[in-house]
Amino acid sequence: MDMDIKIDFDENALRTLVNEQVQQITQDANNDMEALYARCSRRPLEEIKPELKAVFEKRGGQLSEPELTDYAQRIHDGVKIVFEVDPNGLKGI
């Protein structure tokens, strides 16, 4: 028995939903980074790196050792790390 199923969906609504979720994920990540900065700014890299790694892993991300060291060095130096989303939204969806 053959069944043809056609599913229609609103691409603009989907795009809006995805963009809203990406904005929320970015805000949540920035909140985590702000808290990390408050705890770790100017502390030794050996103390920052495990906490920084945990922040990324919490959201399913990972950093290479050079990235981990670079970010940790910036936090140590007093630089805040802020993630941004392209104001034009995601492309290709």
Secondary structure, DSSP 8 states (H G I E B T S, - for coil): ----------HHHHHHHHHHHHHHHHHHHHHHHHHHHHHHTTS-HHHHHHHHHHHHHHTT----HHHHHHHHHHHHTT--------TT--S--
